[in-house]
Amino acid sequence: MAKKVATPKAKKGSSKSAAKSATRKPSGKTASARSAAAPRTQSSPRGLASLVRQVIEASAGILRLAPTWVPRSFLMPGKRLKLAPQDLYALGAHRGGIDERWFGSTTPAANEGAPEDEGLSYVVHEGKRVFTLREAIALEGPTIIGPSLWERYHRWPVYSKFFDNLGPIPHHMHQNNAQAALVGQQGKPESYYFPPQLNAVGNNFPYTFFGLEPGTTKQDIIDCLARWNQGDNGILNYSKAYRLQPGTGWLVPPCILHAPGSLVTYEPQWGSDVFAMYQSMVEGREVPWSLLVKDVPPDKHHDLEYLVDQLDWEGNVDPNFKDHHYLEPIDVADTRSEGWVDRWVVYGKINGEELFSAKELTIQPGVKTVIRDNGAYGLITVQGSGWIGKTRLQTPAMIRFGELTEDEVFVTYEAARQGIVFDNTGSEPLVTLRYFGPDTNPNAPEVGDHKRFAVHVISDLVKRIGNSDTATARQLENCLHEHEPTIKPTGRFAVALANRKVDRIDESLACLGVKHLSGGRTVPGRQHPQVALVRFGNRIFQFFRIQSAISSRYPRGRSWKPYTFRSADLPGGIKAHVDIGTASKQLNSSPIIGVGFGKIEPSGWFKNRKRGGPAFSPPR
């Protein structure tokens, strides 16, 4: 049983004043702003059921949704959600600025003083809000979200949102199911993706603290909580910040401490709003104790050991935290030559379960394609214009509070499975984000799969390069196929592509199934193994002139037979560099992606060559 530890008492009268503030009625101006939000059509229960079916049929399963704005009293808006500046405090300054927009939500926001429908998405029909998505699913659940999800959850159990803040959010966690059940709630895992279209500026602090440094003790964090009313309790001294990069993301399980930074974040998550703030001050502003214990049983509100025991300790002090939580986009298929690409941006399992996932679809101007998915999804447009089925998509430049837009829809189960026509009729790429519910995409990638090489036969590169070295291409493909049967030799020039910068080639090859890599050293009186580097745009591919570049059958010391690889200027300004000095200069300023083995040492190549040292270092 957790021991109760005395905590510093709050200043006298502070809780009463806070309660009074939380129950204040909005000013006349705020009420007027709220009434501008186009009240929904009122219907009887029987009439509502008929209306829901009518709207589903009329929309062909593509339900238009109204913008759902949510304020947070303890944060400052980042002003990048396209909400008009004069409407940032449309719900009243006492409620806080509007810094979140929720998508496809059937989950109410857990804000003090909030109306009962805050956070709920409304379906729009014929220019009016007609009912909430939650009401529609309650009446037509199997049709809208699919029979499997309906049978298991009897609700749409996930939602997504943009959150946009001027600075960081306090270090906090979300309870797991067992902990949240003690207060009648559900736990909350979540995920992040940082859309480049909304992150032209990073605001005050584009870094996120995750977890706790290895070696941190529970007593360290208990001591932080005991200092709550002494200013900054210093909990960030025990954490590590990661610089946020637009176009990447993270997967965050329950009970993991995190202090999200100031990038606009797309956040697919479980349908719950439980949290516990463990940081007492952020950017000089007080975080009330009530935000630490709002989803904790009343008898545990001052039990510091219990509050610290809520944390997943092993997960928080994981020395390889980034490897287990960091995400980068992964192409669903090789469709870029067709003018569109669909990419996984949120994926991975939490405690062995696939709870949510998300994709980013980019369609070039003038391109039309059919997208089929395994289940229902919520969609938001972040760039461009066009059509989804017979429903218009238009990315807004500015949105007034209460205004209806054409950038958000919810696609029903059957419509998604039958296939939806996306048509870019604009002059710029049409980019949409769509998120899915649990167990919808069992074949989605796992966390860390962005490091794997996706091996493709790139037809446009084949055309540009030509077939001048067919023998080398076949050798390479056969070698890859030997260790990765899914790679089929085609006789054309196959190249290994990566979705991220790779600086250890042996790690990349290990992803293809290589268990052992030989190291190369110069032999007195003989030429060292030559390295050919081919630049394609900003990427460099490397090929080693050895017998079996990724074969595990040749231990160190065996003789090597070189590949034939022609060093020549290639069409389109592409060059193949084989000179070691030139290559090292290229590598010093370029991302490295390659097929070969060993670890590239650009700074040491030329020196090693002169003194007869290793041409490249063997894997460690």
N, C-alpha and C positions, 0 to 999 in steps of 0.2 A: 504494500500500500504506500502510495507516494506521501512523503512528508510535507506538511504545510509549512511554508516559510513566510514570515511576515514581509509585507511589501510596504514601501512608503505610501502613506495615505495621500489622496488627492487633496488639493487645496479646498478649504471649506467653501461650500456653495457652488463649486465648479460644476458638479454633476447636475444640480438644479438648473443652473443657467444654461447648461448644454441641453437639458431636456426641454426647457422653455424655448430655446432657439429651434430645436428640432420640430416643435409643434406650432411654430408661428405660421400664420396664414399668409399665402402669397399676396403681394401688393396687387392693386388693381391692374397695373401694367402687366404683371405676370399672368394674372387670370385671363387677361385679354389675349396674351400671346398663346396661352394654352387653348383657348376657345378657337383660335385660328387654325388649330390642327384638324380641321374638317371632321367633325364628329361622325361616328359610324352610323349606318342605317340600323334602326331598331327592328327586330323581328321576333315573332313568337317562336318557341322551341320547334314546333312542327314546320313553321315557315322558314326557320333558319336552316334546318336540315335540307329542305327543298332548295334553298338558295345556294347552299354549299355545293350540292350536286350540279346545279345549273352553272355555277361559276367554273367548276372543274371541266365540265363538258364544253362550255363556250371558249375556254382558254386552251383546250387540248392538253390539259395537265400542266400548263406553265402559268403558275399563279403570280400575278404582279403583287409586290409587297411595298408598303409605304416605309420611308425611313424611320427607324426607331432610335431616338436619341436618349442617352442616359448621362446624368451628371455624376460627379464624385466630389463631395464636399472637401476632401482632404488633398485634392490635386489641382493643378493649374493647366487649363487647356493649351494644347500645342498649336492650335489654329491651322491645321493642315487637313481637316476632314471635309473642307469645302462648305461648312456651315457658315453663313454670313456672320461677320464679326459682331454686328449689333445683336445677334441672337445667341451668343455664347452663354449668356446668363438669362435666357428666356424663361427659365423656371424659377428665377429668383436667386439673388446672391447668397441667401441663406442655404440654398440647396447645393451651391457650388456650380462651377462652370461645366458646360457640356463637353466632355472629352472622349466619349465613346459612342459608337454607332453599332447596334446589334443587328445580326442577320439571321433570318429564319428562326427566330427565337420563340419558344413556348415557355421560357423560364423568366419569371419576374425578377426584377432587380431588387436586391436586399439593401435598399437605402432607407435610412430613417426619414419619415415624413413623406415617403413616396406614395403616389396613387397606386391602386392595386394592379393597374395594367402597365406600369412602368417596366420597360424591358420586353414587352410582348409585341411581336410583329403583327401588323394588320394586313389583311388581304384587300387589294383594291380592285374594284369592278366598276366599269363605266364612270371612272373618275371620282369614285367615292370609297372611303373605308367601309367595308360591309361587315366584317367579322374578324376576329383574331385567328391566326394560324392555329393556335391551341384549340379554339372552338371547332375549327374545321376538322382537325385531326381526331378530336373526341367523337365526332359524328361519322367521319369517313376514314378512320385510321388505316385499315388494310389497303384502301385505294390510294391514299396519299403517301404513306411511308412504307407500305409493303406488309404482307401478312406476317412475315417472320418477326420483324421489329414490333409490330403491333401486339402480337401474341406474347412476346417477351416483356415489353415495357409499358404497353398501353399509353404511350406518349412518344413524341420526338425527343429522345434523351440527350441531344447535343445542341449546341448552337455555336455561332462564331461572331466575332466583332472586330472592329477597328478600335484600338485605343491610341490616343494621341495626347502626349503630355509635354509641357515645356521642359520639365526635368524628370528625375527618376521617381519611381514608386518606392515606398518604404520596403525594406527587407521583410518578406512575409512568406507564408506557406498556405496551402489549401489542405484541409483535413482529408483523410481517407474515408472510405465508406463506414468502417466500424466507428471511427471517432465522430463523424457527422451524424450517424444514426442516434447518438446519445442526445442530440438536440432536434431530432426529427428531420434531418436533412440528408443529402447524399454527398459523397466525396467529390473532389474535383481535380482530375488531371487536365492538363492543357498543353497547348503547343503554340509556337510562334513562327510567323513568316513575315519578313520585312519587305513589302512591295516597293520596288525601285520608283514606281510612278508617284508615290506619295512621300518619298524621302529625299527630295532635292536638298533639303537642309536637315541636319541631325539634331537641331535644338541644343539644349544646355549640356546634356550628358548622354551621348550615344554609347554607353557601356552598361552592361548588366552584371550585377553580382550574382553568382550562383553558389549555393552550398556553403561549406565551411572548409577552411584549410585543414589538410591532414595534420593530426596532432592536437587539434582543438579538443578540449574536454567538455563534458556536459556542465561541469562546475563553472567553466569560463562563461557559458551562455546564461546559467543561473545568475551569475554575478552581474551580467549585463542587464537582465530583467530587474534585478534588485536596485539598479541605478536609474530606473525609469524616470523619476521626477528630478533628476540631477542634471538635466540637459541631455545631450547626445549620449546614449548608453554605450556607444562604442562597438556595437555588434559587427559593423563592417570591417573592423580591424581583424576579424577572424574569417573573412570571406575573400574571394578573388573576383575581380571584375574582368569581363571579356569584352573586347571591342566589337560592336555590332556592325555587320556588313549588310547593306541592302541586297536582297536576292538570296539570303540564307535564312536559317531558322533553327529552332530548338524544340525538343520534346521534354516536357516537364511533368514528372509524376507527382502524385500527392505527397505531402510531408517533406518536400524539398524546398529549402529557403531560396528565394530569388528576389532581386530588386530590379525590376525591368527598367531599362534605360529609355532615352527620349526619342527613339525612332517610332514612327507610326507602325503599329504591329497588327497584322491579321492573325486572329487567335481562335482557331477551332478548339473546342473544349467540351467537357461534360456539362450537362444542363444543371448546374448548381452555382450558387454565388457565395459559398462558404470561404472564409479566409481568416487568418490570424496574423496581425502585424507584430513583428518582433523588434522593430526599430523605433525608438522613442522620438526622434526628430529627423526630418528630411529637409534639406536646404533651409535650415533655420526655423522651420515650422514644426510646432508640436504635433505629435501623433497621440491621440487620447488612448488611455489604457483600455477603454471600451472596445477599440478596434482590435486589440489582442485577444479579447475573451468573448467576443460577440457570439461565437459558435462553439462555446465551451460550456459544459454543465455549470450551473450557478455555484455549486459547492466547490468548484475547482478554479474559480476566478482568481484566487490569490495563492494557488498551490504552484509554486515555481517549478518544482520537480515534475509535476504533471505536465505543465506547459512545455517544458523542454523534452519530456518523454514523448510528446506528440510527434517530434521530428523523426524521420527515417535517418538514424544516425549514420549507418553504413553508407547510405546513398549520399548524404550530405558531405562526408569527408572522403569520398571516392577520389583517389589520386589521379584517376583517368576520367574525370568527369566529362570533359569535352568529347572524348571518344564515344561515350555512352549516351550522349544527348544531342550532339550537334548535327544539323541537317543541311544538306545542299540539294538543289533541284536535280532530279533524275528524269531523263526523257522516258515517256511511256513507250514510244516506238520511234523509229527513224522515219519521220514524215516531213522533215524540213524542206526537202526538194519539192514537196507538194504544196508548199506555201503556208503550212501551219505546223504547230508543234504543241503537244500536250505534255506537261511535266508534273511529276510528283513534287510537291513542296512541303507537305506534311505526311509523315509515314512512320511506321514503327509500332511496336507493341509495348504496353504497360502491364507489367506483371503477367506477361504471356497473353494478353488480350488485345485485339485490335479494336480500339474504342472510337476512333475517328481518323479521318485522313482527308487530304485536300490536294487539288490539282490546279495548275495555272495553264490556261489555254490561250495561245497567241495565234491569231489568224491574220495573214497579210491582206492588204487592200485588194478587193476584187475576188477574193477566194471564198468559196462555199464548201462546207464539208459536213458530214454527218458524224455526230459523236454519240456513241452508245456507252452507257454506264450500267453498273450492277444494281443500282438502287437510287432512291430519292436524294436530292441535294439542294442546298441553298447556294445561290449564285449572286455575285456582285461584280459589276464592271468597273475596271480601274483605268481603262484607256480606250478611246475610239468609239465607234458607233456601228450599228448594223442591226441584225435580226437574230432572234432565237425562236425558231418556228415562225409563228405569225405575230410574235410579240417584239415590239421595238426595243432596242438597247441603245442608250445614249449616256455617255459619261458626262455628268454635269460639271460646269465650271464653278458655280456658286449655288447654294441651296438655302432658302429661307426656312426658318423653323415652321413646321406645319405644311410645307410645300410637298406635293407628290412628285416623284422622280421616275425616270425610266431606266434605272441602272440596277434594280434588284428584283430577282424572281425566286420562286421555289418550284422546282421541277418534281412532279410526282413520280412514284415508283414505276408505274407502267410506261409513262412517257419516256423516262430515262432509259429503260431497258429496250424499248422499241427503237430508240434513236432520235436525236434532235438535230435539226438542220441549223447550223450556225452560218451566217452570211455576213461578211464584212463589206458593207456598202460605202464605207468612209474612205478617207484619204490617208489614214494612218493605221497602224496595227490595232486590231480589236483584241483587248486583253481582259480576260475574266478569271476570277477565282471562284472555285466551287468546293464545298466541303461535304463530307458524307458521314453517315452514322456508323454505329458499331457493326463489325463483321460484314461490311459491304464489300470491302476490297481485300480478301484474304491473301491475294498474291501481290500486295503492295510490297515495296522494298523494306528492308530492315534498317535500323539506325546503323550508320557506318557504310552502307552500300554505295554511297557516293564516291568512296575511295576506289571502288572496283573499276577496272577498265571495262568499258563496253566496246567490244570489238565489232566493227562494222566493215562491210565492203562499201566504200563511199564512191558512188558512181560519178559524181561531178569531179572528184579528185582524180579518179581513174582517167577521165577524159582530159583533164588538164595536164596530168603527168604523162599520159601515154603508156604504151606497153613496151618501153625501151628495155626494161629489165625483167622480163617475165620469169626467168629462172629464179631470181632473188625473191620475187613475190611468192612463187610457189613454195620455195623452201621455208619462207617465213610462215605462210599459212599452214603448211603441214606440221611445222613445229608447234604452232599455237594449238592446232587441232589435237595433237598428241596429248597435250596436257589439259585441254578444255574441249571435250567432245562436242559441245554445242556450237563451236566455231567450225563451220564447214568450209574446207578448201574449195575455192571457186576458180583458181587460176588467174584471178585478177588481183590487183595490188590492194591488200587489206592493211588497214592501219588501226592501231589501237588508240582510241580516244579516251580521254578522262574528263570528268565533270569538275575537276578541281586541280590546283597546282599539286604536283607530285614531286618530291625531292629525293625520295628513296626508291630507286627503280626496283630494287629487290623486293620491297614491300608490294609494289604494284604487280610484279610477276607472281608473287606468292598468292595474290588474289586469283590468279589464273590456275592455281593448283601446283605451283612449283614448290618443292620441298627443300631443294638444295641448289645453290648457285655457285659456280666456280669463280675464283678470283684470278685476274690476269696480272702477270708481272713480266717485265722485259727480261729477256735472256741476253747476256753479253754476246755481241756479234750478230744478233738477230733483231729484226724490226718488231716493235711491240704491237699488240693488237690494235688495229686502226678503228677509229670511231667515226661514223658518218652521221652528220646531223642535218635534218631536213626541216626547214622552216615553212609552215603553212600559216600565213597570217601572223598572229601573235603566239602561235604554238610551235614548239620544236620537237621533232621526233628523232630519236637516235637509234641507230642500228650498229651492232658490233660485228666486225668481220671475224667471226669465230665459227666453229663447226656447228654447234647446236645451241643457239643463244639461250634457250630456256630449258635445256634438257637436264634432268636430274641424274642421268645415267653416266655422266662423265665427271668423275671426281677430280679434285685439284691435281695438277701435274700432267694430265693427259694432253697429247698434242691436239692442236686445233686446225681445222681446215677453214680458210676464210670464205665468207660469202663473197660473191661478186656484187659490188654496188657501185654504180657509175656516178662519179662526181661530175656534175655538169649543171649549167644554168638550165632551169626548167621553165616551161611556158608560164606566162602571167607574172613574171618577176620573182618566182619562187626559186630559191637557190639551195643546192645541196652543198654543205660545207664539210670537208674532210680534213682541212688543215687544223691542227690542234690549237695553234695560237689564235687563229680567227674564231674557231669554235668557242674557245674559252671566253672571248670578248662578247660573243653573242649571248652566251649563257649567263653572263654576269648581269644582264639587263632584261632577261626574258624568263617567263614561266617555263618549267621543264616538264614535258610529258613525253614518255618514251617507251620503246620496246628494246630491251637489252638486258643487261644485268650489272650488278655492282652499284656503288654509290658515286654519283658524279662529284668531282672535286674541281670546279672551274679554276679556283685560285691556285691550285697546286699542279695543274696539268703540265704547264710549260716547264716549270722548275723540275718536276719529276722526269720529264722527257730528257732534259739536258743532263741530269746526273744519273740517268739510267734507273730511276726509281719506278714505282708502280704507275702504269698508265692510268689506272683508276683503282679506287680502293675496293677490296673485296667486301662482301656483306658481312655484317657483324651479327 
